[in-house]
Amino acid sequence: MKKKRIRPFLLACLLLAVLLVVPATGLADAGGFAGDSDYGGGSDWGGSSDWGSGSDWGSSSGDGFVIGNSDGSGTGSGGGLIFWIIVVVIIYFVIRAKGKKGGGNGAVNPGASRTVLPMTIAQLKEMDPNFSEEAMKEKIGNLYIRMQDCWQNKKWEEMRTGMTDALFNQMGSQLAALIRNKQTNYVERIAVLGVDLTGFGQDEKNDIITALVRTRIVDYTVSDETGAVVSGSKTAEKFLTYEWTLVRTKGTKTVKADANETAHCPNCGAPLDLNHTAKCEYCGAIITAAEYDWVISAIKGISQRTS
């Protein structure tokens, strides 16, 4: 009996040792949402439960598979060694308990919980008559493709205009880890299958929108030194659903598409091209893009299905 009781403890210690000693393999897609195991809901691949990940994440609420913070402020990455020790031990005993019950198919990890905002997109349109739902969906789709391209090509600075500073820095740190490990994450055959705006809200500083983004990618990570695939697959298609949270400065109004208005640097007054860079080309000041347009502040992995 004593040996049976000691065995789980020894296995948990072994798992902890592996976490501490073995370096992490390459992240998958921008932010590491794609993985070797599917997660989230059933045939419609939408999920509603929380799920934690072994990578370094910030969280806006709960234990969801989240990067960034819905209010745009963000938090540091990671939860500390003690947190991950607890997670590993809990996971081991939960799996062991389920195994004792026997039977059934292998469980699929649930995705992160979806955010519920208090207002609708229709209410946003009442406050901002020039807001276009279709233009916003197109913007989000383009941002997704641009984000994956910047991630693969390791040119993360180009994403600064599309994200809050906190999210930009957090994902940039993850990409830097890939570079240190001499790995490249390839994200190919990208297709944005649909974007749905799901809610609107406001806090003291920001207007907030949530959107479900449904995509298809082929995702794999390669060693820069050997060319060997270290994770993922060059052939398997992954169908992913994300929840994006986007923010802008509270009360900002959408500029008409045909309006000839130019943003200006708050530091020197020079005209800005926020489609190109968040840095003023004249005085070098870093511009907060959310003062002028919607930017991504948080990303959740809701579900993944591999075919």
Stockholm file with secondary structure:
# STOCKHOLM 1.0

chainA/1-307         MKKKRIRPFLLACLLLAVLLVVPATGLADAGGFAGDSDYGGGSDWGGSSDWGSGSDWGSSSGDGFVIGNSDGSGTGSGGGLIFWIIVVVIIYFVIRAKGKKGGGNGAVNPGASRTVLPMTIAQLKEMDPNFSEEAMKEKIGNLYIRMQDCWQNKKWEEMRTGMTDALFNQMGSQLAALIRNKQTNYVERIAVLGVDLTGFGQDEKNDIITALVRTRIVDYTVSDETGAVVSGSKTAEKFLTYEWTLVRTKGTKTVKADANETAHCPNCGAPLDLNHTAKCEYCGAIITAAEYDWVISAIKGISQRTS
#=GR chainA/1-307 SS CHHHHHHHHHHHHHHHHHHHHSCCCCCCTTTSCCCSSCBSCSTTCCCCSCCCCSSCCCCSSTTCSEEECTTSCCCCSCCCHHHHHHHHHHHHHHHHHHHHHCCSCCCCBCCCCCCCCSBCHHHHHHHCTTCCHHHHHHHHHHHHHHHHHHHHHTCGGGGGGGBCHHHHHHHHHHHHHHHHTTEEEEEEEEEEEEEEEEEEEECSSEEEEEEEEEEEEEEEEEETTTCCEEEEEEEEEEEEEEEEEEEEETTCCCCCTTCCCCCBCTTTCCBCCTTTCSBCTTTCCBCCGGGTSCEEEEEEEEEEEEC
#=GC SS_cons         CHHHHHHHHHHHHHHHHHHHHSCCCCCCTTTSCCCSSCBSCSTTCCCCSCCCCSSCCCCSSTTCSEEECTTSCCCCSCCCHHHHHHHHHHHHHHHHHHHHHCCSCCCCBCCCCCCCCSBCHHHHHHHCTTCCHHHHHHHHHHHHHHHHHHHHHTCGGGGGGGBCHHHHHHHHHHHHHHHHTTEEEEEEEEEEEEEEEEEEEECSSEEEEEEEEEEEEEEEEEETTTCCEEEEEEEEEEEEEEEEEEEEETTCCCCCTTCCCCCBCTTTCCBCCTTTCSBCTTTCCBCCGGGTSCEEEEEEEEEEEEC
//
